[in-house]
Amino acid sequence: MKRIFALVVAVMLMAGACAQEDPPKKVETDHVVGKVTRTAVSGHGPAPGLLNADWQVTVEGERANFEVEGGSLVLFTGDGVQGFDATTGQSVWHYREPGRKVHWSRLTAGVALLSTEGEEERLVALDSATGRLLWEKKVEPFTDFFVHGSVLVRESHSPATPVLAGIDLRTGEELWDGDPDVGKDCDSIAPFPDATDGSVIVLEERCGGSFVTSGFLGLDPASGDVLWSHDNGLIGHPDVISVARGAAVISASNSGRTTIFSRDKAQQTLECRNCEPVIAGEHIAWLTGSGTEQTRMAVVNVHTGTANVVALPIPQSNLISDGRRLYGTGPTPAGSQGGEPAHWVTVVDPAAGSARALPIHANPGYGHIRWEGAADGRLIVAIRPSQKASEETSGYRLIAYSSTPGAEPLEFSGVDPRSWPDCAKLVAAVPGKRLRRPDSRRDWGEVVIGSTRVARSSCYADNIEGIGEVSVVIRWVTKRPEDADAVLDGTPGQAPDADERDGSLVRVGGVIAQVDGPPEAVQAVVKQLRSTVPS
C-alpha cells in the first residue's frame, strides 16, 4: 500500500509566517537563571557493583514529576519547574508564573518544556542546564503537542491549520508543516507513543468513518518525510506503541498480537498485552506477567527482529533505561526485618540477555521508591515519604546511587553467605549454665535470588543462669564495614563507628546481627564477633 504525505512547506520569508504568529501576552514570572560549569556528562547509570549513596537532598513539592536527561534533573510541579545538577544534587535554577498552573511538561534534548494555563495557554522552552529562556509561544485552541527527540510536533484540530507541524525545540522555529494525504474518506491521527526515542512519528490511518485502524505511516520528525508505510496486520485497535531506531512496535488491545513495523518489513513478535515498554538502544523491553509474577522480561531487537525472554532474579516494577542498561526495583529478597538491605535494584543488559539483583546499602528508609533516571554513573531515585515518616519530613527525598567495583557475589555484598558467622557459636559465647536444655537452632526462611537459595537460621538459649533467654540472628554481612554501616543508618560519607548499635541490632565490622537478650549477653556476642571479624 503506497501513501503520499503532502507537505505544505512554510517558506518563512515569502509567506511571512513569523509575522503572522501572535506573540504571547506578557505574564509575571519568578525566574532565576543559573550557571553550570560542568562539562558534558553521560546519561549512563552505574555498572554492577556495590551500590551506595553519592548524594541526597530533600525538595518540597506536591504531585511532583521528576525527569533526568543530559546531566540535568528537573522537577516539574503544578506551580512551576526547578532544575538541579544531577551530578551533585544542587539546585541551579527555577521558573514559575505566579497565579498560573503548569498543564503539562517534558524534558528532552536539553530543553525543559512546559505549558501553562491562565487567561491564555502558553508554551515555554527553557534550557535544562541553566533555566535560560529559549522561546515562548501562545498556544492556539484545539492544539496538542508531543515530543520526538529534538523536534516538538504540533497536532492541530482546527480546520484553518495544517494537521501536523515540526518545531525545533531549541529555537522554536517551524521546520515543516503539512497534511497527510491518506486517501478519500480516510483520516489520520498521531497516537501518543508509550515509549519513544524520537526517531519516528507514527500515524494511524482510519477510513470510511471506522474506528478500526487500516494502516500506519512512519514520518521523519526532522522533515516530515515518509520513512515507511504498512497495512495494518493487527486485529482490533492498537494498544501499546513503542518507537526505537526508526521502527515501531505496536500491539493490539484485544489480542495482544504485536508487530514490528520498519522501513522494509512488518513482522510478528512476542505478545505485549497492556505492557509498559522501555527502550534501550535498539532494544524494546517489557515485563511479562503481573504483580509478584513479573520475573520475566521480553526483549525485542527492532533491527533484527530477534526476540528473547530474560529471566529476572526478583519480581520487578518501575523499569527505566539509560540507553544501554535497564534498571528496575523490586521487593527485598532478604526479608523485611531491620538490619537487611530494604531496597534492591535489578540491572539488566538487554543485548547480553543477563540480569542481576543488587542490594542498595544506603537504606532510604520509609516510603515508596521510584527510579527517575541516570546521569554520569549514578542512578537517581525519588522517595515520597510514607505516612509514618511524614511527621519528620515532607516533599520528596532525592538520592543518587553510584557503584564501586566489589568482590563476588555482588548479590550478597561481596560475602558468600556460607562464610557468614555461625549464630550457634555466638550464642555459645554467652557465659552461664544452661538450666533447661542445650542451645538450639531454628530455620525460619531463606533468601531467594534467582536460582540461589540461602537458608536463614536463628539460634537460641532458653534459660541461661543469671541471664535468661538469648537469641541471635545474622541479618546481613558486607565485605566493607562502611556498607554495613550504611544499611543501618542510610547516611553516605560517614566513617563507620565500631560496635554500632541500633536497638537490638549490632554491627561489628561488616556483620549486622540481631541480638535479643540482656546487656551482658549482647556484650558477649559483640566480643566474640570482634575476635573473628575485621572491624
Protein Blocks (a to p, Z undefined) as FASTA:
>chain_A
ZZddddddddfklnommmmpccdddddddddddddfbdcddfbdcdddddddfbdcdded
ehiacddeehiacdddfkbccdddfknopafbdcddehiacfbdcdeehiacdddddfbc
cdddddfklopafbdcdddehiacddehjaccdddfbfkbcfbdcddfklopafbdcddd
ebehiacdddddfbdehlaccddddehhiabdfbdcdddfknopafbdcddfbecjdfbd
cdeehiacdddfklopacdddfkbccdddddehiacddehjaccddehehjllmbccddd
fknopacddddfbdcehiadehlaccdddddfkbjcehiafbdcddddfknopacddddf
bdgbeaddddfbdeehiacddddddfklmmmpgcjdddddddddddddfklnopafklgc
cfklmmmmpgcddfkbccddddfbdcdehjbccdddddddfbaghklpaddddfbdcfbl
klmmmmmnopghiacdehiaehjaccehjbccddeddfklmmmmmmmmmmmmcZZ
